[in-house]
């Protein structure tokens, strides 16, 4: 599997990315950040051949959607979720890529419970899991 971890250079994202790297089913983990560099990641991540870095601002929906092409799943760990979660879910749905996030703020999760998102995810044939933090 190819997994994109949005915000994967942060503390929570790094922990998530490292867990994914350890899985034999995961062939590639691409960390998306505004300005990350592989050599600046936590040492265990930087040392993995499975890890790559893409510098993309999550607010640039078109660039993010294009980058999602070919991934099996997007894991969103970038906060604050009340300003990023809905956007990244919409982008994943548009790209027809499965989505998981670690949102733990009630207000943010409530926004993501929008029935329109659920209908769009079903129409796209993907799974969306939010509030997994």
N, CA, C and O atoms as a printed pandas DataFrame, in Angstrom:
     atom_number atom_name residue_name chain_id  residue_number  x_coord  y_coord  z_coord
0              1         N          UNK        A               1    0.832   -1.186    0.000
1              2        CA          UNK        A               1    0.000    0.000    0.000
2              3         C          UNK        A               1    0.874    1.247    0.000
3              4         O          UNK        A               1    1.984    1.254    0.532
4              5         N          UNK        A               2    0.344    2.297   -0.610
5              6        CA          UNK        A               2    0.974    3.618   -0.591
6              7         C          UNK        A               2    0.114    4.521    0.270
7              8         O          UNK        A               2   -1.079    4.685    0.014
8              9         N          UNK        A               3    0.720    5.104    1.287
9             10        CA          UNK        A               3   -0.009    5.938    2.240
10            11         C          UNK        A               3    0.575    7.343    2.235
11            12         O          UNK        A               3    1.792    7.519    2.302
12            13         N          UNK        A               4   -0.294    8.339    2.154
13            14        CA          UNK        A               4    0.104    9.736    2.294
14            15         C          UNK        A               4   -0.259   10.183    3.699
15            16         O          UNK        A               4   -1.398   10.004    4.130
16            17         N          UNK        A               5    0.696   10.763    4.420
17            18        CA          UNK        A               5    0.434   11.277    5.767
18            19         C          UNK        A               5    0.572   12.796    5.716
19            20         O          UNK        A               5    1.678   13.333    5.664
20            21         N          UNK        A               6   -0.570   13.472    5.733
21            22        CA          UNK        A               6   -0.585   14.926    5.709
22            23         C          UNK        A               6   -0.246   15.411    7.117
23            24         O          UNK        A               6   -0.893   15.022    8.088
24            25         N          UNK        A               7    0.775   16.262    7.217
25            26        CA          UNK        A               7    1.243   16.703    8.521
26            27         C          UNK        A               7    2.154   15.673    9.168
27            28         O          UNK        A               7    2.362   15.701   10.381
28            29         N          UNK        A               8    2.688   14.781    8.384
29            30        CA          UNK        A               8    3.477   13.663    8.885
30            31         C          UNK        A               8    4.830   14.013    9.461
31            32         O          UNK        A               8    5.524   13.130    9.967
32            33         N          UNK        A               9    5.231   15.280    9.402
33            34        CA          UNK        A               9    6.514   15.686    9.983
34            35         C          UNK        A               9    6.357   16.186   11.414
35            36         O          UNK        A               9    7.352   16.399   12.106
36            37         N          UNK        A              10    5.124   16.375   11.862
37            38        CA          UNK        A              10    4.881   16.812   13.236
38            39         C          UNK        A              10    5.009   15.657   14.214
39            40         O          UNK        A              10    5.301   14.529   13.817
40            41         N          UNK        A              11    4.793   15.935   15.476
41            42        CA          UNK        A              11    4.968   14.914   16.511
42            43         C          UNK        A              11    3.985   13.759   16.314
43            44         O          UNK        A              11    4.399   12.603   16.235
44            45         N          UNK        A              12    2.693   14.061   16.233
45            46        CA          UNK        A              12    1.690   13.001   16.057
46            47         C          UNK        A              12    1.830   12.342   14.685
47            48         O          UNK        A              12    1.727   11.121   14.562
48            49         N          UNK        A              13    2.062   13.147   13.669
49            50        CA          UNK        A              13    2.228   12.616   12.325
50            51         C          UNK        A              13    3.442   11.715   12.195
51            52         O          UNK        A              13    3.407   10.711   11.483
52            53         N          UNK        A              14    4.517   12.076   12.885
53            54        CA          UNK        A              14    5.728   11.246   12.852
54            55         C          UNK        A              14    5.479    9.892   13.503
55            56         O          UNK        A              14    5.936    8.861   13.009
56            57         N          UNK        A              15    4.748    9.904   14.619
57            58        CA          UNK        A              15    4.433    8.643   15.290
58            59         C          UNK        A              15    3.569    7.763   14.392
59            60         O          UNK        A              15    3.794    6.558   14.286
60            61         N          UNK        A              16    2.591    8.369   13.755
61            62        CA          UNK        A              16    1.726    7.637   12.823
62            63         C          UNK        A              16    2.543    7.097   11.656
63            64         O          UNK        A              16    2.411    5.931   11.286
64            65         N          UNK        A              17    3.380    7.939   11.085
65            66        CA          UNK        A              17    4.210    7.533    9.942
66            67         C          UNK        A              17    5.132    6.389   10.306
67            68         O          UNK        A              17    5.321    5.461    9.521
68            69         N          UNK        A              18    5.706    6.454   11.497
69            70        CA          UNK        A              18    6.618    5.396   11.920
70            71         C          UNK        A              18    5.877    4.069   12.078
71            72         O          UNK        A              18    6.396    3.022   11.690
72            73         N          UNK        A              19    4.672    4.105   12.642
73            74        CA          UNK        A              19    3.875    2.881   12.750
74            75         C          UNK        A              19    3.587    2.306   11.360
75            76         O          UNK        A              19    3.645    1.093   11.163
76            77         N          UNK        A              20    3.284    3.164   10.419
77            78        CA          UNK        A              20    3.010    2.703    9.059
78            79         C          UNK        A              20    4.248    2.105    8.404
79            80         O          UNK        A              20    4.155    1.090    7.714
80            81         N          UNK        A              21    5.399    2.722    8.614
81            82        CA          UNK        A              21    6.659    2.232    8.037
82            83         C          UNK        A              21    6.958    0.814    8.511
83            84         O          UNK        A              21    7.508    0.009    7.759
84            85         N          UNK        A              22    6.600    0.508    9.748
85            86        CA          UNK        A              22    6.881   -0.816   10.307
86            87         C          UNK        A              22    5.998   -1.916    9.727
87            88         O          UNK        A              22    6.310   -3.099    9.865
88            89         N          UNK        A              23    4.903   -1.536    9.081
89            90        CA          UNK        A              23    3.982   -2.529    8.527
90            91         C          UNK        A              23    4.534   -3.114    7.234
91            92         O          UNK        A              23    4.924   -2.368    6.336
92            93         N          UNK        A              24    4.572   -4.441    7.129
93            94        CA          UNK        A              24    5.052   -5.054    5.891
94            95         C          UNK        A              24    4.119   -4.814    4.704
95            96         O          UNK        A              24    4.544   -4.929    3.554
96            97         N          UNK        A              25    2.854   -4.482    4.969
97            98        CA          UNK        A              25    1.898   -4.224    3.893
98            99         C          UNK        A              25    2.061   -2.839    3.277
99           100         O          UNK        A              25    1.567   -2.578    2.180
100          101         N          UNK        A              26    2.747   -1.963    3.978
101          102        CA          UNK        A              26    2.948   -0.590    3.492
102          103         C          UNK        A              26    4.277   -0.524    2.751
103          104         O          UNK        A              26    5.337   -0.789    3.317
104          105         N          UNK        A              27    4.198   -0.170    1.487
105          106        CA          UNK        A              27    5.399   -0.094    0.644
106          107         C          UNK        A              27    5.988    1.309    0.603
107          108         O          UNK        A              27    7.185    1.479    0.374
108          109         N          UNK        A              28    5.136    2.324    0.826
109          110        CA          UNK        A              28    5.612    3.701    0.752
110          111         C          UNK        A              28    4.775    4.587    1.669
111          112         O          UNK        A              28    3.550    4.477    1.715
112          113         N          UNK        A              29    5.459    5.468    2.398
113          114        CA          UNK        A              29    4.813    6.479    3.224
114          115         C          UNK        A              29    5.325    7.827    2.739
115          116         O          UNK        A              29    6.518    8.118    2.822
116          117         N          UNK        A              30    4.413    8.640    2.233
117          118        CA          UNK        A              30    4.792    9.970    1.765
118          119         C          UNK        A              30    4.273   10.990    2.762
119          120         O          UNK        A              30    3.068   11.121    2.980
120          121         N          UNK        A              31    5.200   11.701    3.355
121          122        CA          UNK        A              31    4.888   12.716    4.349
122          123         C          UNK        A              31    4.685   14.040    3.622
123          124         O          UNK        A              31    5.561   14.502    2.892
124          125         N          UNK        A              32    3.518   14.641    3.832
125          126        CA          UNK        A              32    3.198   15.925    3.222
126          127         C          UNK        A              32    3.261   17.000    4.292
127          128         O          UNK        A              32    2.624   16.907    5.342
128          129         N          UNK        A              33    4.043   18.013    3.994
129          130        CA          UNK        A              33    4.237   19.130    4.915
130          131         C          UNK        A              33    4.526   20.375    4.084
131          132         O          UNK        A              33    4.902   20.276    2.916
132          133         N          UNK        A              34    4.349   21.536    4.686
133          134        CA          UNK        A              34    4.656   22.768    3.946
134          135         C          UNK        A              34    6.143   22.906    3.662
135          136         O          UNK        A              34    6.530   23.442    2.623
136          137         N          UNK        A              35    6.984   22.423    4.584
137          138        CA          UNK        A              35    8.419   22.694    4.407
138          139         C          UNK        A              35    9.332   21.612    4.977
139          140         O          UNK        A              35   10.479   21.904    5.316
140          141         N          UNK        A              36    8.870   20.402    5.090
141          142        CA          UNK        A              36    9.693   19.331    5.668
142          143         C          UNK        A              36   10.797   18.907    4.712
143          144         O          UNK        A              36   10.677   19.033    3.493
144          145         N          UNK        A              37   11.862   18.408    5.291
145          146        CA          UNK        A              37   12.957   17.795    4.539
146          147         C          UNK        A              37   13.211   16.442    5.175
147          148         O          UNK        A              37   13.179   16.308    6.398
148          149         N          UNK        A              38   13.462   15.444    4.352
149          150        CA          UNK        A              38   13.624   14.088    4.864
150          151         C          UNK        A              38   14.713   14.020    5.924
151          152         O          UNK        A              38   14.538   13.359    6.948
152          153         N          UNK        A              39   15.822   14.687    5.696
153          154        CA          UNK        A              39   16.935   14.615    6.650
154          155         C          UNK        A              39   16.616   15.282    7.992
155          156         O          UNK        A              39   17.346   15.092    8.964
156          157         N          UNK        A              40   15.526   16.065    8.051
157          158        CA          UNK        A              40   15.140   16.723    9.311
158          159         C          UNK        A              40   14.057   15.959   10.072
159          160         O          UNK        A              40   13.657   16.363   11.164
160          161         N          UNK        A              41   13.586   14.852    9.491
161          162        CA          UNK        A              41   12.577   14.035   10.165
162          163         C          UNK        A              41   13.212   13.308   11.346
163          164         O          UNK        A              41   14.435   13.267   11.480
164          165         N          UNK        A              42   12.367   12.738   12.195
165          166        CA          UNK        A              42   12.890   11.892   13.256
166          167         C          UNK        A              42   13.778   10.830   12.621
167          168         O          UNK        A              42   13.470   10.322   11.543
168          169         N          UNK        A              43   14.861   10.498   13.276
169          170        CA          UNK        A              43   15.902    9.641   12.689
170          171         C          UNK        A              43   15.363    8.329   12.137
171          172         O          UNK        A              43   15.772    7.899   11.059
172          173         N          UNK        A              44   14.451    7.689   12.860
173          174        CA          UNK        A              44   13.927    6.396   12.405
174          175         C          UNK        A              44   13.102    6.545   11.119
175          176         O          UNK        A              44   13.059    5.624   10.303
176          177         N          UNK        A              45   12.463    7.673   10.942
177          178        CA          UNK        A              45   11.730    7.914    9.701
178          179         C          UNK        A              45   12.685    8.250    8.566
179          180         O          UNK        A              45   12.573    7.714    7.463
180          181         N          UNK        A              46   13.610    9.129    8.843
181          182        CA          UNK        A              46   14.570    9.554    7.820
182          183         C          UNK        A              46   15.399    8.378    7.308
183          184         O          UNK        A              46   15.832    8.374    6.155
184          185         N          UNK        A              47   15.618    7.385    8.162
185          186        CA          UNK        A              47   16.446    6.237    7.790
186          187         C          UNK        A              47   15.702    5.227    6.913
187          188         O          UNK        A              47   16.329    4.354    6.312
188          189         N          UNK        A              48   14.383    5.336    6.833
189          190        CA          UNK        A              48   13.599    4.344    6.092
190          191         C          UNK        A              48   13.567    4.652    4.596
191          192         O          UNK        A              48   13.335    5.788    4.183
192          193         N          UNK        A              49   13.804    3.618    3.801
193          194        CA          UNK        A              49   13.694    3.736    2.346
194          195         C          UNK        A              49   12.242    3.882    1.900
195          196         O          UNK        A              49   11.973    4.296    0.772
196          197         N          UNK        A              50   11.308    3.542    2.789
197          198        CA          UNK        A              50    9.885    3.652    2.456
198          199         C          UNK        A              50    9.391    5.097    2.491
199          200         O          UNK        A              50    8.343    5.404    1.922
200          201         N          UNK        A              51   10.132    5.985    3.150
201          202        CA          UNK        A              51    9.660    7.343    3.412
202          203         C          UNK        A              51   10.130    8.321    2.335
203          204         O          UNK        A              51   11.295    8.346    1.937
204          205         N          UNK        A              52    9.171    9.119    1.888
205          206        CA          UNK        A              52    9.453   10.239    0.993
206          207         C          UNK        A              52    8.744   11.465    1.544
207          208         O          UNK        A              52    7.839   11.346    2.369
208          209         N          UNK        A              53    9.153   12.639    1.090
209          210        CA          UNK        A              53    8.551   13.893    1.552
210          211         C          UNK        A              53    8.070   14.696    0.354
211          212         O          UNK        A              53    8.753   14.788   -0.666
212          213         N          UNK        A              54    6.874   15.281    0.495
213          214        CA          UNK        A              54    6.343   16.225   -0.495
214          215         C          UNK        A              54    6.027   17.517    0.237
215          216         O          UNK        A              54    5.427   17.497    1.312
216          217         N          UNK        A              55    6.422   18.620   -0.331
217          218        CA          UNK        A              55    6.106   19.914    0.262
218          219         C          UNK        A              55    4.897   20.521   -0.437
219          220         O          UNK        A              55    4.978   21.021   -1.559
220          221         N          UNK        A              56    3.774   20.455    0.273
221          222        CA          UNK        A              56    2.493   20.961   -0.234
222          223         C          UNK        A              56    1.766   21.631    0.920
223          224         O          UNK        A              56    1.773   21.122    2.041
224          225         N          UNK        A              57    1.144   22.757    0.656
225          226        CA          UNK        A              57    0.278   23.415    1.628
226          227         C          UNK        A              57   -1.108   22.795    1.496
227          228         O          UNK        A              57   -1.663   22.776    0.397
228          229         N          UNK        A              58   -1.681   22.288    2.583
229          230        CA          UNK        A              58   -2.993   21.623    2.508
230          231         C          UNK        A              58   -4.096   22.568    2.055
231          232         O          UNK        A              58   -5.167   22.115    1.650
232          233         N          UNK        A              59   -3.856   23.858    2.115
233          234        CA          UNK        A              59   -4.854   24.817    1.653
234          235         C          UNK        A              59   -4.879   24.934    0.131
235          236         O          UNK        A              59   -5.790   25.547   -0.426
236          237         N          UNK        A              60   -3.895   24.356   -0.544
237          238        CA          UNK        A              60   -3.853   24.349   -1.998
238          239         C          UNK        A              60   -4.525   23.063   -2.472
239          240         O          UNK        A              60   -3.861   22.061   -2.741
240          241         N          UNK        A              61   -5.835   23.110   -2.566
241          242        CA          UNK        A              61   -6.636   21.917   -2.841
242          243         C          UNK        A              61   -6.251   21.233   -4.151
243          244         O          UNK        A              61   -6.157   20.007   -4.198
244          245         N          UNK        A              62   -6.032   21.992   -5.196
245          246        CA          UNK        A              62   -5.707   21.389   -6.501
246          247         C          UNK        A              62   -4.370   20.658   -6.461
247          248         O          UNK        A              62   -4.254   19.549   -6.983
248          249         N          UNK        A              63   -3.365   21.266   -5.849
249          250        CA          UNK        A              63   -2.054   20.619   -5.754
250          251         C          UNK        A              63   -2.135   19.363   -4.881
251          252         O          UNK        A              63   -1.544   18.333   -5.204
252          253         N          UNK        A              64   -2.875   19.461   -3.770
253          254        CA          UNK        A              64   -3.027   18.317   -2.877
254          255         C          UNK        A              64   -3.775   17.187   -3.578
255          256         O          UNK        A              64   -3.382   16.025   -3.470
256          257         N          UNK        A              65   -4.837   17.510   -4.287
257          258        CA          UNK        A              65   -5.610   16.492   -5.014
258          259         C          UNK        A              65   -4.737   15.791   -6.049
259          260         O          UNK        A              65   -4.765   14.566   -6.160
260          261         N          UNK        A              66   -3.979   16.550   -6.788
261          262        CA          UNK        A              66   -3.084   15.971   -7.796
262          263         C          UNK        A              66   -2.076   15.030   -7.135
263          264         O          UNK        A              66   -1.789   13.953   -7.659
264          265         N          UNK        A              67   -1.541   15.438   -5.986
265          266        CA          UNK        A              67   -0.551   14.626   -5.273
266          267         C          UNK        A              67   -1.156   13.333   -4.727
267          268         O          UNK        A              67   -0.452   12.331   -4.599
268          269         N          UNK        A              68   -2.450   13.343   -4.406
269          270        CA          UNK        A              68   -3.110   12.157   -3.847
270          271         C          UNK        A              68   -3.281   11.033   -4.870
271          272         O          UNK        A              68   -3.519    9.886   -4.493
272          273         N          UNK        A              69   -3.164   11.345   -6.127
273          274        CA          UNK        A              69   -3.359   10.353   -7.183
274          275         C          UNK        A              69   -2.441    9.146   -6.969
275          276         O          UNK        A              69   -1.231    9.301   -6.804
276          277         N          UNK        A              70   -3.021    7.955   -6.973
277          278        CA          UNK        A              70   -2.243    6.726   -6.856
278          279         C          UNK        A              70   -2.029    6.224   -5.437
279          280         O          UNK        A              70   -1.419    5.172   -5.242
280          281         N          UNK        A              71   -2.522    6.958   -4.443
281          282        CA          UNK        A              71   -2.383    6.502   -3.053
282          283         C          UNK        A              71   -3.578    5.635   -2.665
283          284         O          UNK        A              71   -4.681    5.802   -3.185
284          285         N          UNK        A              72   -3.336    4.715   -1.750
285          286        CA          UNK        A              72   -4.412    3.871   -1.234
286          287         C          UNK        A              72   -5.177    4.558   -0.116
287          288         O          UNK        A              72   -6.368    4.315    0.078
288          289         N          UNK        A              73   -4.481    5.417    0.616
289          290        CA          UNK        A              73   -5.104    6.083    1.758
290          291         C          UNK        A              73   -4.353    7.370    2.084
291          292         O          UNK        A              73   -3.139    7.467    1.907
292          293         N          UNK        A              74   -5.111    8.354    2.564
293          294        CA          UNK        A              74   -4.553    9.591    3.096
294          295         C          UNK        A              74   -4.849    9.607    4.590
295          296         O          UNK        A              74   -5.991    9.416    5.009
296          297         N          UNK        A              75   -3.812    9.836    5.386
297          298        CA          UNK        A              75   -3.978    9.985    6.830
298          299         C          UNK        A              75   -3.697   11.448    7.147
299          300         O          UNK        A              75   -2.609   11.953    6.872
300          301         N          UNK        A              76   -4.681   12.122    7.725
301          302        CA          UNK        A              76   -4.530   13.541    8.038
302          303         C          UNK        A              76   -4.171   13.708    9.511
303          304         O          UNK        A              76   -4.936   13.325   10.395
304          305         N          UNK        A              77   -2.997   14.286    9.762
305          306        CA          UNK        A              77   -2.564   14.557   11.137
306          307         C          UNK        A              77   -2.275   16.042   11.333
307          308         O          UNK        A              77   -1.716   16.436   12.357
308          309         N          UNK        A              78   -2.650   16.859   10.365
309          310        CA          UNK        A              78   -2.345   18.294   10.444
310          311         C          UNK        A              78   -3.490   19.041   11.112
311          312         O          UNK        A              78   -4.654   18.880   10.748
312          313         N          UNK        A              79   -3.148   19.834   12.064
313          314        CA          UNK        A              79   -4.141   20.632   12.756
314          315         C          UNK        A              79   -3.954   22.095   12.441
315          316         O          UNK        A              79   -3.011   22.460   11.740
316          317         N          UNK        A              80   -4.807   22.917   12.929
317          318        CA          UNK        A              80   -6.009   22.565   13.696
318          319         C          UNK        A              80   -7.085   21.990   12.781
319          320         O          UNK        A              80   -7.331   22.500   11.688
320          321         N          UNK        A              81   -7.710   20.935   13.244
321          322        CA          UNK        A              81   -8.657   20.206   12.412
322          323         C          UNK        A              81   -9.892   21.022   12.065
323          324         O          UNK        A              81  -10.512   20.782   11.029
324          325         N          UNK        A              82  -10.266   21.985   12.911
325          326        CA          UNK        A              82  -11.437   22.791   12.580
326          327         C          UNK        A              82  -11.205   23.627   11.325
327          328         O          UNK        A              82  -12.168   24.061   10.693
328          329         N          UNK        A              83   -9.938   23.861   10.950
329          330        CA          UNK        A              83   -9.675   24.628    9.728
330          331         C          UNK        A              83   -9.110   23.775    8.592
331          332         O          UNK        A              83   -9.089   24.228    7.448
332          333         N          UNK        A              84   -8.653   22.560    8.874
333          334        CA          UNK        A              84   -8.055   21.739    7.816
334          335         C          UNK        A              84   -8.811   20.448    7.530
335          336         O          UNK        A              84   -8.804   19.972    6.395
336          337         N          UNK        A              85   -9.449   19.884    8.517
337          338        CA          UNK        A              85  -10.056   18.565    8.367
338          339         C          UNK        A              85  -11.057   18.461    7.233
339          340         O          UNK        A              85  -10.952   17.573    6.387
340          341         N          UNK        A              86  -12.021   19.358    7.210
341          342        CA          UNK        A              86  -13.065   19.315    6.188
342          343         C          UNK        A              86  -12.463   19.452    4.798
343          344         O          UNK        A              86  -12.849   18.738    3.873
344          345         N          UNK        A              87  -11.504   20.385    4.654
345          346        CA          UNK        A              87  -10.861   20.608    3.352
346          347         C          UNK        A              87  -10.132   19.363    2.856
347          348         O          UNK        A              87  -10.233   18.998    1.684
348          349         N          UNK        A              88   -9.399   18.718    3.756
349          350        CA          UNK        A              88   -8.614   17.550    3.341
350          351         C          UNK        A              88   -9.544   16.372    3.037
351          352         O          UNK        A              88   -9.289   15.607    2.108
352          353         N          UNK        A              89  -10.617   16.224    3.814
353          354        CA          UNK        A              89  -11.605   15.176    3.497
354          355         C          UNK        A              89  -12.204   15.417    2.107
355          356         O          UNK        A              89  -12.272   14.496    1.293
356          357         N          UNK        A              90  -12.634   16.644    1.839
357          358        CA          UNK        A              90  -13.201   16.958    0.527
358          359         C          UNK        A              90  -12.215   16.639   -0.591
359          360         O          UNK        A              90  -12.594   16.098   -1.630
360          361         N          UNK        A              91  -10.964   16.973   -0.372
361          362        CA          UNK        A              91   -9.943   16.735   -1.391
362          363         C          UNK        A              91   -9.747   15.232   -1.609
363          364         O          UNK        A              91   -9.621   14.780   -2.747
364          365         N          UNK        A              92   -9.721   14.465   -0.525
365          366        CA          UNK        A              92   -9.577   13.009   -0.643
366          367         C          UNK        A              92  -10.770   12.400   -1.379
367          368         O          UNK        A              92  -10.604   11.497   -2.198
368          369         N          UNK        A              93  -11.955   12.892   -1.087
369          370        CA          UNK        A              93  -13.148   12.399   -1.783
370          371         C          UNK        A              93  -13.051   12.722   -3.273
371          372         O          UNK        A              93  -13.317   11.868   -4.118
372          373         N          UNK        A              94  -12.670   13.950   -3.587
373          374        CA          UNK        A              94  -12.525   14.347   -4.993
374          375         C          UNK        A              94  -11.475   13.495   -5.703
375          376         O          UNK        A              94  -11.616   13.186   -6.886
376          377         N          UNK        A              95  -10.416   13.115   -4.974
377          378        CA          UNK        A              95   -9.342   12.294   -5.550
378          379         C          UNK        A              95   -9.672   10.800   -5.500
379          380         O          UNK        A              95   -8.935    9.982   -6.051
380          381         N          UNK        A              96  -10.774   10.446   -4.841
381          382        CA          UNK        A              96  -11.215    9.046   -4.682
382          383         C          UNK        A              96  -10.159    8.203   -3.969
383          384         O          UNK        A              96   -9.791    7.114   -4.409
384          385         N          UNK        A              97   -9.684    8.763   -2.835
385          386        CA          UNK        A              97   -8.676    8.093   -2.011
386          387         C          UNK        A              97   -9.248    7.936   -0.606
387          388         O          UNK        A              97   -9.812    8.882   -0.056
388          389         N          UNK        A              98   -9.108    6.751   -0.024
389          390        CA          UNK        A              98   -9.575    6.507    1.340
390          391         C          UNK        A              98   -8.927    7.497    2.299
391          392         O          UNK        A              98   -7.815    7.968    2.060
392          393         N          UNK        A              99   -9.634    7.812    3.391
393          394        CA          UNK        A              99   -9.207    8.882    4.301
394          395         C          UNK        A              99   -9.357    8.453    5.757
395          396         O          UNK        A              99  -10.343    7.823    6.142
396          397         N          UNK        A             100   -8.351    8.811    6.557
397          398        CA          UNK        A             100   -8.382    8.618    8.017
398          399         C          UNK        A             100   -7.779    9.863    8.645
399          400         O          UNK        A             100   -6.811   10.411    8.116
400          401         N          UNK        A             101   -8.335   10.324    9.769
401          402        CA          UNK        A             101   -7.666   11.408   10.479
402          403         C          UNK        A             101   -7.666   11.159   11.982
403          404         O          UNK        A             101   -8.375   10.291   12.492
404          405         N          UNK        A             102   -6.855   11.940   12.668
405          406        CA          UNK        A             102   -6.701   11.800   14.115
406          407         C          UNK        A             102   -7.388   12.927   14.870
407          408         O          UNK        A             102   -7.070   13.179   16.032
408          409         N          UNK        A             103   -8.330   13.611   14.221
409          410        CA          UNK        A             103   -9.020   14.739   14.852
410          411         C          UNK        A             103   -9.573   14.328   16.210
411          412         O          UNK        A             103  -10.194   13.275   16.351
412          413         N          UNK        A             104   -9.337   15.178   17.205
413          414        CA          UNK        A             104   -9.842   14.876   18.541
414          415         C          UNK        A             104  -10.597   16.054   19.147
415          416         O          UNK        A             104  -10.918   16.045   20.335
416          417         N          UNK        A             105  -10.881   17.063   18.332
417          418        CA          UNK        A             105  -11.648   18.218   18.797
418          419         C          UNK        A             105  -13.110   18.023   18.404
419          420         O          UNK        A             105  -13.423   17.783   17.238
420          421         N          UNK        A             106  -13.995   18.129   19.386
421          422        CA          UNK        A             106  -15.414   17.897   19.136
422          423         C          UNK        A             106  -15.931   18.777   18.002
423          424         O          UNK        A             106  -16.618   18.293   17.102
424          425         N          UNK        A             107  -15.601   20.072   18.042
425          426        CA          UNK        A             107  -16.104   21.000   17.027
426          427         C          UNK        A             107  -15.660   20.594   15.628
427          428         O          UNK        A             107  -16.436   20.673   14.676
428          429         N          UNK        A             108  -14.422   20.163   15.507
429          430        CA          UNK        A             108  -13.894   19.763   14.199
430          431         C          UNK        A             108  -14.589   18.493   13.702
431          432         O          UNK        A             108  -14.969   18.396   12.535
432          433         N          UNK        A             109  -14.746   17.538   14.594
433          434        CA          UNK        A             109  -15.406   16.281   14.208
434          435         C          UNK        A             109  -16.862   16.545   13.843
435          436         O          UNK        A             109  -17.393   15.938   12.913
436          437         N          UNK        A             110  -17.495   17.438   14.564
437          438        CA          UNK        A             110  -18.890   17.769   14.255
438          439         C          UNK        A             110  -19.013   18.330   12.825
439          440         O          UNK        A             110  -19.959   17.994   12.113
440          441         N          UNK        A             111  -18.076   19.171   12.409
441          442        CA          UNK        A             111  -18.072   19.687   11.035
442          443         C          UNK        A             111  -17.941   18.553   10.016
443          444         O          UNK        A             111  -18.576   18.572    8.961
444          445         N          UNK        A             112  -17.108   17.568   10.350
445          446        CA          UNK        A             112  -16.840   16.474    9.427
446          447         C          UNK        A             112  -17.985   15.461    9.359
447          448         O          UNK        A             112  -18.003   14.599    8.481
448          449         N          UNK        A             113  -18.936   15.568   10.283
449          450        CA          UNK        A             113  -20.083   14.656   10.283
450          451         C          UNK        A             113  -21.156   15.089    9.281
451          452         O          UNK        A             113  -22.285   14.602    9.328
452          453         N          UNK        A             114  -20.814   15.973    8.405
453          454        CA          UNK        A             114  -21.710   16.494    7.382
454          455         C          UNK        A             114  -22.227   15.343    6.503
455          456         O          UNK        A             114  -21.426   14.652    5.873
456          457         N          UNK        A             115  -23.539   15.128    6.452
457          458        CA          UNK        A             115  -24.092   14.045    5.619
458          459         C          UNK        A             115  -23.691   14.157    4.146
459          460         O          UNK        A             115  -23.618   13.146    3.448
460          461         N          UNK        A             116  -23.432   15.370    3.670
461          462        CA          UNK        A             116  -23.018   15.555    2.276
462          463         C          UNK        A             116  -21.665   14.891    2.026
463          464         O          UNK        A             116  -21.435   14.321    0.959
464          465         N          UNK        A             117  -20.772   14.969    3.015
465          466        CA          UNK        A             117  -19.474   14.294    2.883
466          467         C          UNK        A             117  -19.664   12.787    2.822
467          468         O          UNK        A             117  -19.021   12.108    2.022
468          469         N          UNK        A             118  -20.539   12.267    3.661
469          470        CA          UNK        A             118  -20.807   10.823    3.678
470          471         C          UNK        A             118  -21.351   10.363    2.333
471          472         O          UNK        A             118  -20.908    9.352    1.789
472          473         N          UNK        A             119  -22.308   11.104    1.801
473          474        CA          UNK        A             119  -22.882   10.759    0.496
474          475         C          UNK        A             119  -21.825   10.822   -0.605
475          476         O          UNK        A             119  -21.773    9.951   -1.474
476          477         N          UNK        A             120  -20.983   11.860   -0.562
477          478        CA          UNK        A             120  -19.938   12.015   -1.581
478          479         C          UNK        A             120  -18.908   10.891   -1.485
479          480         O          UNK        A             120  -18.447   10.386   -2.509
480          481         N          UNK        A             121  -18.542   10.493   -0.263
481          482        CA          UNK        A             121  -17.583    9.393   -0.082
482          483         C          UNK        A             121  -18.160    8.085   -0.622
483          484         O          UNK        A             121  -17.462    7.327   -1.296
484          485         N          UNK        A             122  -19.410    7.828   -0.332
485          486        CA          UNK        A             122  -20.062    6.618   -0.856
486          487         C          UNK        A             122  -20.097    6.643   -2.377
487          488         O          UNK        A             122  -19.824    5.631   -3.023
488          489         N          UNK        A             123  -20.430    7.789   -2.946
489          490        CA          UNK        A             123  -20.480    7.913   -4.406
490          491         C          UNK        A             123  -19.092    7.708   -5.028
491          492         O          UNK        A             123  -18.968    7.174   -6.130
492          493         N          UNK        A             124  -18.062    8.134   -4.311
493          494        CA          UNK        A             124  -16.682    7.979   -4.793
494          495         C          UNK        A             124  -16.148    6.570   -4.555
495          496         O          UNK        A             124  -15.098    6.201   -5.081
496          497         N          UNK        A             125  -16.880    5.778   -3.757
497          498        CA          UNK        A             125  -16.450    4.397   -3.481
498          499         C          UNK        A             125  -15.289    4.309   -2.504
499          500         O          UNK        A             125  -14.486    3.378   -2.562
500          501         N          UNK        A             126  -15.204    5.285   -1.605
501          502        CA          UNK        A             126  -14.113    5.281   -0.631
502          503         C          UNK        A             126  -14.639    5.270    0.795
503          504         O          UNK        A             126  -15.820    5.509    1.043
504          505         N          UNK        A             127  -13.737    4.987    1.721
505          506        CA          UNK        A             127  -14.054    5.013    3.149
506          507         C          UNK        A             127  -13.432    6.247    3.770
507          508         O          UNK        A             127  -12.286    6.589    3.481
508          509         N          UNK        A             128  -14.206    6.925    4.638
509          510        CA          UNK        A             128  -13.720    8.090    5.363
510          511         C          UNK        A             128  -13.889    7.807    6.851
511          512         O          UNK        A             128  -15.002    7.575    7.325
512          513         N          UNK        A             129  -12.792    7.826    7.575
513          514        CA          UNK        A             129  -12.810    7.651    9.032
514          515         C          UNK        A             129  -12.219    8.909    9.666
515          516         O          UNK        A             129  -11.074    9.268    9.392
516          517         N          UNK        A             130  -12.992    9.566   10.499
517          518        CA          UNK        A             130  -12.495   10.757   11.165
518          519         C          UNK        A             130  -12.647   10.589   12.672
519          520         O          UNK        A             130  -13.404    9.740   13.143
520          521         N          UNK        A             131  -11.920   11.406   13.414
521          522        CA          UNK        A             131  -11.986   11.319   14.878
522          523         C          UNK        A             131  -11.266   10.114   15.438
523          524         O          UNK        A             131  -11.641    9.626   16.504
524          525         N          UNK        A             132  -10.245    9.615   14.759
525          526        CA          UNK        A             132   -9.533    8.415   15.199
526          527         C          UNK        A             132   -8.401    8.726   16.184
527          528         O          UNK        A             132   -7.623    7.837   16.530
528          529         N          UNK        A             133   -8.303    9.980   16.635
529          530        CA          UNK        A             133   -7.215   10.381   17.536
530          531         C          UNK        A             133   -7.533   10.132   18.970
531          532         O          UNK        A             133   -6.714   10.419   19.843
